[in-house]
Amino acid sequence: MTAQILDGKATAAAIKSDLTVRVAALKAQGITPGLGTLLVGDDPGSRWYVNGKHRDCAQVGIGSIQRELPDTATQEEIEDVVRELNANPECTGYIVQLPLPKGIDTNRVLELMDPAKDADGLHPMNLGRLVLNETGPLPCTPQGVVQLLRHHDVEINGAHVVVVGRGVTIGRSIPLLLTRKSENATVTQCHTGTRDLSAQLKQADIIVAAAGVPHIIKPEDVKPGAAVLDVGVSRDEHGKIVGDVHPGVAEVAAWISPNPGGVGPMTRAQLLVNVVEAAERNAADAV
Ligand SMILES: Nc1nc2c(c(=O)[nH]1)N[C@@H](CN(C=O)c1ccc(C(=O)N[C@@H](CCC(=O)O)C(=O)O)cc1)CN2
């Protein structure tokens, strides 16, 4: 078996095309949605992601507000920029690019954000809304995974999903999304401390690999016909992405997300969705 591709690039392009129409409708009402970003430090990967987010904004007509601080920035300097973005009327929503430099209290920074402008869905109030099944911005990578599966008609309803990872941007919230009644999956959350990961993986109809451990998902651990999504980003000595999923998995799985070209572009597309939805909410509140 050679797996079919869960094509994140094409799916993200379809989402962006829909958003272009919605942004034009907002502009016709005199509203231009704007995405703010705060990048602290000079990590090349983070800079690439932030630049990509602004390229996406330009494509769909969303305005860009870019803020940068050196990696020597203090907690107070970072919090000052957060306060400025909270107050900036051109900024509909914004993100603080993660990870922040060592020594910075990330949770304090996220808590200081205006939850109505939290384009990442990572503010405690928005994570709480997710737990309570209330409407709010959804974390971008988890929602990107759900949309990628839906777009390719992979059956989520009743599926057993094994998530590998427990990080704040993906692993923590993806079980909350997948177990909503609209998705109706059963989720097992594993991580690098799981005693017999292989036994868990063998039960999975869908695997979401977000451990950040190169090739932790091996062909012999995957049930034939499963869908496998590779969210892990490690780099080899040439700077090339090495995912969490061993290439041999493509011979066992029915569906596989390439990496790059799978979940990454979906993360960026969902960020734009969150900004446009926030602008649409603001427009409705203004009536
Ligand atoms: N504030 C946030 N910080 C981080 C998040 C996040 O969702 N919010 N997630 C990751 C990084 N990330 C978004 O910021 C992200 C990761 C990957 C991609 C992407 O498009 N990747 C490409 C390949 C890129 C490459 O070659 O390096 C792909 O998969 O095709 C976009 C965004 C951590 N921080």
The ligand as an SDF file (V2000), in Angstrom:
LIG
                    3D

 34 36  0  0  0  0  0  0  0  0999 V2000
    2.4630   31.4210   18.6190 N   0  0  0  0  0  0  0  0  0  0  0  0
    2.7040   30.2530   18.0370 C   0  0  0  0  0  0  0  0  0  0  0  0
    3.9380   29.7740   18.0360 N   0  0  0  0  0  0  0  0  0  0  0  0
    4.1750   28.5750   17.4270 C   0  0  0  0  0  0  0  0  0  0  0  0
    3.1340   27.8590   16.7830 C   0  0  0  0  0  0  0  0  0  0  0  0
    1.8420   28.3970   16.8160 C   0  0  0  0  0  0  0  0  0  0  0  0
    0.8500   27.8090   16.2940 O   0  0  0  0  0  0  0  0  0  0  0  0
    1.6590   29.6170   17.4460 N   0  0  0  0  0  0  0  0  0  0  0  0
    3.4220   26.6970   16.0880 N   0  0  0  0  0  0  0  0  0  0  0  0
    4.8020   26.3580   15.7560 C   0  0  0  0  0  0  0  0  0  0  0  0
    5.3750   27.0330   14.5450 C   0  0  0  0  0  0  0  0  0  0  0  0
    4.4270   27.4410   13.4970 N   0  0  0  0  0  0  0  0  0  0  0  0
    3.6330   28.4940   13.7110 C   0  0  0  0  0  0  0  0  0  0  0  0
    3.9530   29.4610   14.3490 O   0  0  0  0  0  0  0  0  0  0  0  0
    4.5080   26.9050   12.1810 C   0  0  0  0  0  0  0  0  0  0  0  0
    5.1550   25.7320   11.9110 C   0  0  0  0  0  0  0  0  0  0  0  0
    5.3000   25.2820   10.5800 C   0  0  0  0  0  0  0  0  0  0  0  0
    4.7870   26.0290    9.5340 C   0  0  0  0  0  0  0  0  0  0  0  0
    4.9790   25.6460    8.1140 C   0  0  0  0  0  0  0  0  0  0  0  0
    4.3210   26.1740    7.2440 O   0  0  0  0  0  0  0  0  0  0  0  0
    5.9230   24.7340    7.8330 N   0  0  0  0  0  0  0  0  0  0  0  0
    6.2510   24.3500    6.4820 C   0  0  0  0  0  0  0  0  0  0  0  0
    7.7300   24.0330    6.3910 C   0  0  0  0  0  0  0  0  0  0  0  0
    8.6090   25.1200    6.8710 C   0  0  0  0  0  0  0  0  0  0  0  0
   10.0890   24.8520    6.7750 C   0  0  0  0  0  0  0  0  0  0  0  0
   10.5850   24.4040    5.7420 O   0  0  0  0  0  0  0  0  0  0  0  0
   10.7630   25.1240    7.7890 O   0  0  0  0  0  0  0  0  0  0  0  0
    5.4900   23.0990    6.0990 C   0  0  0  0  0  0  0  0  0  0  0  0
    5.1760   22.2850    6.9910 O   0  0  0  0  0  0  0  0  0  0  0  0
    5.2650   22.9150    4.9020 O   0  0  0  0  0  0  0  0  0  0  0  0
    4.1130   27.1720    9.8180 C   0  0  0  0  0  0  0  0  0  0  0  0
    3.9730   27.6120   11.1060 C   0  0  0  0  0  0  0  0  0  0  0  0
    5.6900   26.7470   16.9280 C   0  0  0  0  0  0  0  0  0  0  0  0
    5.4360   28.0650   17.3960 N   0  0  0  0  0  0  0  0  0  0  0  0
  1  2  1  0
  2  3  2  0
  2  8  1  0
  3  4  1  0
  4  5  2  0
  4 34  1  0
  5  6  1  0
  5  9  1  0
  6  7  2  0
  6  8  1  0
  9 10  1  0
 10 11  1  0
 10 33  1  0
 11 12  1  0
 12 13  1  0
 12 15  1  0
 13 14  2  0
 15 16  1  0
 15 32  2  0
 16 17  2  0
 17 18  1  0
 18 19  1  0
 18 31  2  0
 19 20  2  0
 19 21  1  0
 21 22  1  0
 22 23  1  0
 22 28  1  0
 23 24  1  0
 24 25  1  0
 25 26  2  0
 25 27  1  0
 28 29  2  0
 28 30  1  0
 31 32  1  0
 33 34  1  0
M  END
$$$$
